[in-house]
Amino acid sequence: MHTVGVEKMHISIVVILLVVIVTKHSNGYRNYVIRQMEQNLNDLKKMKWCEGNVQAKTGVTYVRWGRNTCAGDATLVYNGFMAGKHFASGGDGANILCLPKDPEWKRYANGLNHLTSRIFGLEMDILHNNQAFGSSSNAKNMPCAVCKTSGRSAVLMVPGRMTCHSGWHKEFSGYLVAQASQTGRTATEYICADENLESVPGGDRDDNEAVLYPVEVGGCATLKCPPYKKGRELTCAVCSQ
């Protein structure tokens, strides 16, 4: 219900109650109740602003992989560095993280220790005839931005699309990326990297620790072709509602 309609309804109720009070009670009691109801009405009017503030504070977060800033009307929570497992590690976490630029430490032991999980800065490799992103992004360490939408309650990554479905708002679009499909590589999640990649300053040494690659359609035996086509790089879009 709109706040203007709510306010009018509240005023109508107050007027009706005032008429009842005036006709049934003594002057002293009527004046007391009227003052109380006026105070209650003022409180109800203030609630309109509270509702607006609550709406302004609602929203959902998402990560814009490969960029330092947010798109559109989204606000930046923090930006940092894309990080993940070593490409040849048999353990560690499979998901990709956005590590902030200002880490905080508690209890720790300097130096690498036995039987711990490890995380590395992540680079993007665009090799051979791959058309996603462009060759200028090859072997570059990638940044990330954690973004918050305003007034929306759901966020969704849609693989294979550059646009969002009806009723959804596009936050950004790009290409689907993950670990390479090769023996000796270990799995990562699929994420949507922004089509206009940025890189971490100084992060172009091709260290080959944590690495992601564009995802292409591998075959058509079980995936419907068309509309899909073997060998094509898959796009993606991050949408909110």
C-alpha atoms as a printed R data frame, in Angstrom:
    type eleno elety resid chain resno       x       y       z
1   ATOM     1    CA   MET     A     1   0.000   0.000   0.000
2   ATOM     2    CA   HIS     A     2   1.317   3.453  -0.901
3   ATOM     3    CA   THR     A     3   2.298   5.686   2.020
4   ATOM     4    CA   VAL     A     4  -0.057   8.478   0.838
5   ATOM     5    CA   GLY     A     5  -3.025   6.099   0.932
6   ATOM     6    CA   VAL     A     6  -2.000   4.811   4.349
7   ATOM     7    CA   GLU     A     7  -1.761   8.351   5.710
8   ATOM     8    CA   LYS     A     8  -5.226   9.269   4.401
9   ATOM     9    CA   MET     A     9  -6.697   6.124   5.929
10  ATOM    10    CA   HIS     A    10  -5.116   6.907   9.300
11  ATOM    11    CA   ILE     A    11  -6.494  10.473   9.236
12  ATOM    12    CA   SER     A    12  -9.992   9.189   8.406
13  ATOM    13    CA   ILE     A    13  -9.883   6.767  11.331
14  ATOM    14    CA   VAL     A    14  -8.764   9.557  13.690
15  ATOM    15    CA   VAL     A    15 -11.606  11.834  12.558
16  ATOM    16    CA   ILE     A    16 -14.213   9.096  13.131
17  ATOM    17    CA   LEU     A    17 -12.850   8.322  16.592
18  ATOM    18    CA   LEU     A    18 -12.781  11.999  17.519
19  ATOM    19    CA   VAL     A    19 -16.465  12.336  16.629
20  ATOM    20    CA   VAL     A    20 -17.304   9.356  18.862
21  ATOM    21    CA   ILE     A    21 -15.237  10.734  21.747
22  ATOM    22    CA   VAL     A    22 -16.651  14.247  21.528
23  ATOM    23    CA   THR     A    23 -20.225  12.978  21.698
24  ATOM    24    CA   LYS     A    24 -19.778  10.532  24.601
25  ATOM    25    CA   HIS     A    25 -17.325  11.920  27.142
26  ATOM    26    CA   SER     A    26 -16.645  14.957  29.358
27  ATOM    27    CA   ASN     A    27 -14.548  17.894  28.215
28  ATOM    28    CA   GLY     A    28 -11.480  16.980  30.315
29  ATOM    29    CA   TYR     A    29 -11.366  13.393  29.143
30  ATOM    30    CA   ARG     A    30 -12.060  14.424  25.544
31  ATOM    31    CA   ASN     A    31  -9.122  16.854  25.566
32  ATOM    32    CA   TYR     A    32  -6.784  14.208  27.006
33  ATOM    33    CA   VAL     A    33  -7.748  11.589  24.414
34  ATOM    34    CA   ILE     A    34  -7.497  14.104  21.571
35  ATOM    35    CA   ARG     A    35  -3.938  14.999  22.605
36  ATOM    36    CA   GLN     A    36  -3.012  11.314  22.722
37  ATOM    37    CA   MET     A    37  -4.498  10.647  19.308
38  ATOM    38    CA   GLU     A    38  -2.733  13.660  17.811
39  ATOM    39    CA   GLN     A    39   0.534  12.265  19.132
40  ATOM    40    CA   ASN     A    40  -0.278   8.858  17.677
41  ATOM    41    CA   LEU     A    41  -1.060  10.444  14.321
42  ATOM    42    CA   ASN     A    42   2.287  12.224  14.293
43  ATOM    43    CA   ASP     A    43   3.985   8.913  15.063
44  ATOM    44    CA   LEU     A    44   2.146   7.280  12.159
45  ATOM    45    CA   LYS     A    45   3.313  10.019   9.800
46  ATOM    46    CA   LYS     A    46   6.909   9.437  10.896
47  ATOM    47    CA   MET     A    47   6.554   5.754  10.074
48  ATOM    48    CA   LYS     A    48   6.372   6.719   6.392
49  ATOM    49    CA   TRP     A    49   9.966   7.881   6.585
50  ATOM    50    CA   CYS     A    50  11.001   4.732   8.400
51  ATOM    51    CA   GLU     A    51   9.505   2.633   5.601
52  ATOM    52    CA   GLY     A    52  11.476   4.648   3.062
53  ATOM    53    CA   ASN     A    53  14.687   4.151   5.011
54  ATOM    54    CA   VAL     A    54  14.109   0.404   5.247
55  ATOM    55    CA   GLN     A    55  13.538   0.197   1.501
56  ATOM    56    CA   ALA     A    56  16.736   2.142   0.846
57  ATOM    57    CA   LYS     A    57  18.690  -0.302   2.999
58  ATOM    58    CA   THR     A    58  17.364  -3.465   1.342
59  ATOM    59    CA   GLY     A    59  19.249  -5.113  -1.496
60  ATOM    60    CA   VAL     A    60  21.466  -8.016  -2.466
61  ATOM    61    CA   THR     A    61  25.180  -8.372  -3.096
62  ATOM    62    CA   TYR     A    62  27.089  -9.917  -5.961
63  ATOM    63    CA   VAL     A    63  30.701 -10.021  -7.142
64  ATOM    64    CA   ARG     A    64  31.743  -8.292 -10.339
65  ATOM    65    CA   TRP     A    65  34.637 -10.544 -11.333
66  ATOM    66    CA   GLY     A    66  37.455  -8.856 -13.258
67  ATOM    67    CA   ARG     A    67  36.589  -5.256 -12.364
68  ATOM    68    CA   ASN     A    68  37.445  -2.769  -9.582
69  ATOM    69    CA   THR     A    69  34.144  -0.890  -9.680
70  ATOM    70    CA   CYS     A    70  30.403  -1.600  -9.769
71  ATOM    71    CA   ALA     A    71  28.092  -0.941 -12.693
72  ATOM    72    CA   GLY     A    72  24.931   1.174 -12.884
73  ATOM    73    CA   ASP     A    73  23.311   2.152  -9.591
74  ATOM    74    CA   ALA     A    74  25.022  -0.546  -7.507
75  ATOM    75    CA   THR     A    75  27.232   0.653  -4.637
76  ATOM    76    CA   LEU     A    76  30.711  -0.664  -3.906
77  ATOM    77    CA   VAL     A    77  31.059  -2.668  -0.676
78  ATOM    78    CA   TYR     A    78  34.763  -3.342  -1.253
79  ATOM    79    CA   ASN     A    79  37.136  -4.285  -4.047
80  ATOM    80    CA   GLY     A    80  40.143  -6.550  -4.012
81  ATOM    81    CA   PHE     A    81  41.837  -9.490  -5.676
82  ATOM    82    CA   MET     A    82  40.398 -12.614  -7.263
83  ATOM    83    CA   ALA     A    83  41.865 -15.660  -5.547
84  ATOM    84    CA   GLY     A    84  41.513 -19.431  -5.692
85  ATOM    85    CA   LYS     A    85  43.196 -22.826  -5.512
86  ATOM    86    CA   HIS     A    86  46.372 -23.825  -7.358
87  ATOM    87    CA   PHE     A    87  45.441 -25.337 -10.712
88  ATOM    88    CA   ALA     A    88  47.194 -28.639  -9.884
89  ATOM    89    CA   SER     A    89  46.104 -28.920  -6.244
90  ATOM    90    CA   GLY     A    90  44.062 -31.977  -5.348
91  ATOM    91    CA   GLY     A    91  42.507 -30.277  -2.323
92  ATOM    92    CA   ASP     A    92  41.697 -26.714  -1.248
93  ATOM    93    CA   GLY     A    93  38.388 -24.957  -1.922
94  ATOM    94    CA   ALA     A    94  36.847 -25.077  -5.383
95  ATOM    95    CA   ASN     A    95  35.074 -21.702  -5.139
96  ATOM    96    CA   ILE     A    96  36.616 -18.401  -6.183
97  ATOM    97    CA   LEU     A    97  36.964 -15.638  -3.573
98  ATOM    98    CA   CYS     A    98  37.248 -11.867  -3.706
99  ATOM    99    CA   LEU     A    99  39.962 -11.084  -1.150
100 ATOM   100    CA   PRO     A   100  39.880  -7.495   0.196
101 ATOM   101    CA   LYS     A   101  42.854  -5.182  -0.195
102 ATOM   102    CA   ASP     A   102  43.060  -4.580   3.564
103 ATOM   103    CA   PRO     A   103  43.259  -7.993   5.293
104 ATOM   104    CA   GLU     A   104  43.123  -8.268   9.074
105 ATOM   105    CA   TRP     A   105  45.136 -10.925  10.933
106 ATOM   106    CA   LYS     A   106  44.540 -12.621  14.260
107 ATOM   107    CA   ARG     A   107  46.549 -15.668  15.417
108 ATOM   108    CA   TYR     A   108  48.975 -16.913  12.776
109 ATOM   109    CA   ALA     A   109  52.296 -18.638  12.133
110 ATOM   110    CA   ASN     A   110  54.595 -17.161   9.509
111 ATOM   111    CA   GLY     A   111  55.823 -19.506   6.792
112 ATOM   112    CA   LEU     A   112  54.018 -22.296   4.961
113 ATOM   113    CA   ASN     A   113  52.864 -25.102   7.235
114 ATOM   114    CA   HIS     A   114  52.185 -28.778   6.581
115 ATOM   115    CA   LEU     A   115  48.579 -29.866   5.971
116 ATOM   116    CA   THR     A   116  46.973 -26.497   5.425
117 ATOM   117    CA   SER     A   117  44.743 -25.228   2.658
118 ATOM   118    CA   ARG     A   118  46.291 -22.580   0.404
119 ATOM   119    CA   ILE     A   119  44.993 -19.797  -1.795
120 ATOM   120    CA   PHE     A   120  46.641 -17.854  -4.623
121 ATOM   121    CA   GLY     A   121  46.048 -14.747  -6.677
122 ATOM   122    CA   LEU     A   122  44.119 -15.660  -9.794
123 ATOM   123    CA   GLU     A   123  45.061 -14.932 -13.373
124 ATOM   124    CA   MET     A   124  43.098 -15.263 -16.590
125 ATOM   125    CA   ASP     A   125  44.626 -17.197 -19.481
126 ATOM   126    CA   ILE     A   126  43.247 -16.529 -22.968
127 ATOM   127    CA   LEU     A   127  45.157 -18.777 -25.322
128 ATOM   128    CA   HIS     A   128  45.265 -19.988 -28.928
129 ATOM   129    CA   ASN     A   129  42.249 -18.959 -31.042
130 ATOM   130    CA   ASN     A   130  40.013 -18.031 -28.121
131 ATOM   131    CA   GLN     A   131  37.970 -14.919 -28.884
132 ATOM   132    CA   ALA     A   132  36.684 -14.109 -25.364
133 ATOM   133    CA   PHE     A   133  38.019 -10.932 -23.716
134 ATOM   134    CA   GLY     A   134  40.855 -10.343 -26.198
135 ATOM   135    CA   SER     A   135  44.536 -11.277 -26.015
136 ATOM   136    CA   SER     A   136  45.482  -8.166 -23.989
137 ATOM   137    CA   SER     A   137  44.009  -9.841 -20.892
138 ATOM   138    CA   ASN     A   138  46.126 -12.979 -21.185
139 ATOM   139    CA   ALA     A   139  48.111 -14.015 -18.073
140 ATOM   140    CA   LYS     A   140  46.926 -10.989 -16.079
141 ATOM   141    CA   ASN     A   141  45.966 -11.161 -12.400
142 ATOM   142    CA   MET     A   142  42.333 -10.193 -11.972
143 ATOM   143    CA   PRO     A   143  40.643  -7.728  -9.564
144 ATOM   144    CA   CYS     A   144  37.090  -8.007  -8.226
145 ATOM   145    CA   ALA     A   145  34.411  -5.788  -6.728
146 ATOM   146    CA   VAL     A   146  31.696  -6.746  -4.236
147 ATOM   147    CA   CYS     A   147  28.613  -4.715  -5.124
148 ATOM   148    CA   LYS     A   148  25.236  -4.070  -3.462
149 ATOM   149    CA   THR     A   149  22.062  -3.326  -5.370
150 ATOM   150    CA   SER     A   150  19.395  -0.978  -4.013
151 ATOM   151    CA   GLY     A   151  15.788  -2.036  -3.498
152 ATOM   152    CA   ARG     A   152  16.232  -5.507  -5.043
153 ATOM   153    CA   SER     A   153  15.975  -8.857  -3.291
154 ATOM   154    CA   ALA     A   154  17.367 -11.460  -5.694
155 ATOM   155    CA   VAL     A   155  20.444 -11.875  -7.872
156 ATOM   156    CA   LEU     A   156  21.060 -14.537 -10.496
157 ATOM   157    CA   MET     A   157  23.905 -15.507 -12.822
158 ATOM   158    CA   VAL     A   158  22.516 -16.650 -16.181
159 ATOM   159    CA   PRO     A   159  24.989 -18.676 -18.293
160 ATOM   160    CA   GLY     A   160  24.729 -18.441 -22.054
161 ATOM   161    CA   ARG     A   161  23.049 -15.012 -22.092
162 ATOM   162    CA   MET     A   162  24.224 -11.413 -22.531
163 ATOM   163    CA   THR     A   163  20.831  -9.992 -21.573
164 ATOM   164    CA   CYS     A   164  18.450 -10.670 -18.685
165 ATOM   165    CA   HIS     A   165  14.975 -12.133 -18.918
166 ATOM   166    CA   SER     A   166  11.873  -9.959 -18.710
167 ATOM   167    CA   GLY     A   167  11.449  -8.274 -15.327
168 ATOM   168    CA   TRP     A   168  15.137  -8.595 -14.413
169 ATOM   169    CA   HIS     A   169  17.786  -5.858 -14.317
170 ATOM   170    CA   LYS     A   170  21.236  -6.497 -15.808
171 ATOM   171    CA   GLU     A   171  24.126  -5.721 -13.445
172 ATOM   172    CA   PHE     A   172  26.858  -6.757 -15.903
173 ATOM   173    CA   SER     A   173  27.589  -9.302 -18.618
174 ATOM   174    CA   GLY     A   174  30.658 -11.169 -19.799
175 ATOM   175    CA   TYR     A   175  31.992 -14.663 -20.366
176 ATOM   176    CA   LEU     A   176  31.744 -17.859 -18.364
177 ATOM   177    CA   VAL     A   177  35.130 -18.952 -16.962
178 ATOM   178    CA   ALA     A   178  36.466 -21.943 -14.997
179 ATOM   179    CA   GLN     A   179  39.491 -24.241 -14.780
180 ATOM   180    CA   ALA     A   180  40.781 -25.754 -18.011
181 ATOM   181    CA   SER     A   181  39.413 -29.130 -19.109
182 ATOM   182    CA   GLN     A   182  42.698 -31.045 -18.986
183 ATOM   183    CA   THR     A   183  44.176 -34.017 -17.147
184 ATOM   184    CA   GLY     A   184  46.012 -32.903 -14.016
185 ATOM   185    CA   ARG     A   185  43.753 -29.887 -13.480
186 ATOM   186    CA   THR     A   186  41.333 -29.773 -10.544
187 ATOM   187    CA   ALA     A   187  37.830 -28.380 -10.605
188 ATOM   188    CA   THR     A   188  36.713 -24.834  -9.842
189 ATOM   189    CA   GLU     A   189  33.244 -23.327  -9.935
190 ATOM   190    CA   TYR     A   190  31.920 -21.592 -13.030
191 ATOM   191    CA   ILE     A   191  31.783 -17.811 -12.612
192 ATOM   192    CA   CYS     A   192  30.817 -14.876 -14.821
193 ATOM   193    CA   ALA     A   193  33.790 -12.596 -15.581
194 ATOM   194    CA   ASP     A   194  33.053  -9.078 -16.849
195 ATOM   195    CA   GLU     A   195  33.520  -8.696 -20.604
196 ATOM   196    CA   ASN     A   196  35.690  -5.580 -20.096
197 ATOM   197    CA   LEU     A   197  38.407  -7.031 -17.892
198 ATOM   198    CA   GLU     A   198  40.784  -4.961 -15.794
199 ATOM   199    CA   SER     A   199  43.960  -6.300 -14.211
200 ATOM   200    CA   VAL     A   200  45.891  -5.920 -10.972
201 ATOM   201    CA   PRO     A   201  48.810  -3.489 -11.443
202 ATOM   202    CA   GLY     A   202  52.037  -5.482 -11.675
203 ATOM   203    CA   GLY     A   203  50.134  -8.761 -11.947
204 ATOM   204    CA   ASP     A   204  51.270  -9.831 -15.409
205 ATOM   205    CA   ARG     A   205  54.084 -12.310 -14.673
206 ATOM   206    CA   ASP     A   206  52.187 -15.414 -15.860
207 ATOM   207    CA   ASP     A   207  52.815 -17.223 -12.560
208 ATOM   208    CA   ASN     A   208  50.378 -20.063 -13.361
209 ATOM   209    CA   GLU     A   209  49.164 -20.670  -9.807
210 ATOM   210    CA   ALA     A   210  45.425 -20.105  -9.685
211 ATOM   211    CA   VAL     A   211  44.206 -19.871 -13.274
212 ATOM   212    CA   LEU     A   212  40.858 -19.552 -15.054
213 ATOM   213    CA   TYR     A   213  39.985 -19.995 -18.712
214 ATOM   214    CA   PRO     A   214  36.987 -19.131 -20.911
215 ATOM   215    CA   VAL     A   215  34.396 -21.909 -21.128
216 ATOM   216    CA   GLU     A   216  33.350 -23.240 -24.516
217 ATOM   217    CA   VAL     A   217  30.711 -25.776 -25.550
218 ATOM   218    CA   GLY     A   218  32.486 -29.130 -25.467
219 ATOM   219    CA   GLY     A   219  30.086 -31.255 -27.491
220 ATOM   220    CA   CYS     A   220  26.553 -31.877 -28.642
221 ATOM   221    CA   ALA     A   221  25.919 -35.513 -27.717
222 ATOM   222    CA   THR     A   222  23.927 -34.552 -24.619
223 ATOM   223    CA   LEU     A   223  23.652 -30.750 -24.986
224 ATOM   224    CA   LYS     A   224  21.034 -29.549 -27.462
225 ATOM   225    CA   CYS     A   225  22.685 -28.203 -30.651
226 ATOM   226    CA   PRO     A   226  21.293 -25.946 -31.970
227 ATOM   227    CA   PRO     A   227  20.750 -23.622 -30.174
228 ATOM   228    CA   TYR     A   228  24.216 -24.360 -28.747
229 ATOM   229    CA   LYS     A   229  27.228 -24.827 -31.018
230 ATOM   230    CA   LYS     A   230  30.311 -26.920 -30.322
231 ATOM   231    CA   GLY     A   231  33.457 -24.881 -29.705
232 ATOM   232    CA   ARG     A   232  31.811 -21.510 -29.044
233 ATOM   233    CA   GLU     A   233  32.685 -19.482 -25.949
234 ATOM   234    CA   LEU     A   234  29.760 -19.131 -23.558
235 ATOM   235    CA   THR     A   235  28.568 -15.714 -22.459
236 ATOM   236    CA   CYS     A   236  26.889 -14.874 -19.147
237 ATOM   237    CA   ALA     A   237  24.916 -12.151 -17.407
238 ATOM   238    CA   VAL     A   238  24.405 -11.254 -13.753
239 ATOM   239    CA   CYS     A   239  20.802 -10.119 -13.200
240 ATOM   240    CA   SER     A   240  18.890  -8.736 -10.220
241 ATOM   241    CA   GLN     A   241  15.237  -8.208  -9.347
